[in-house]
Amino acid sequence: MLTWVDLLALMVLALSLALGYRGGLVLAWAGLLGLPLYAAALALGLPAFWTALAVGLVLGALAKSLPLFLSEAAERGLGLLGGGLLGLFLAAAIWTGFPSEPAPSGGIRYPSLRLPTPIYQGVAQSPFARRVFAWAWGTPWARKALGLEGQHLR
């Protein structure tokens, strides 16, 4: 059964797909080039905020200034792809954005038991949140890109 966390993440994904279809090349640049550049920069150890700002400014300028002669259908298709990738990234950020804590066994407990009960239940009962968190925690570039390092409650 889907929880409010899943509905929020899936709404963000749907909105990103719709914006990609409407926005065309701007979202294509953001999703198809921006996210890989952001992940690569974080893998190299650059700070997340400044990396995202620089990548966003450069790709925004390129999307507005480079004249690409594509048909409307091709532009919308590329925008749909880019919006979909951006939406998946944002949905993953929602699913993994709640605090975790060190478990007594030496592992990671997600979500943290210190969260308020309605929030804890929404995340704990989600069919996607724990799986996405486990994938992101086990993937070094995803852990950096989603900001999971150092987010534990103490």
Disulfide bonds with the S-S distance in Angstrom:
none
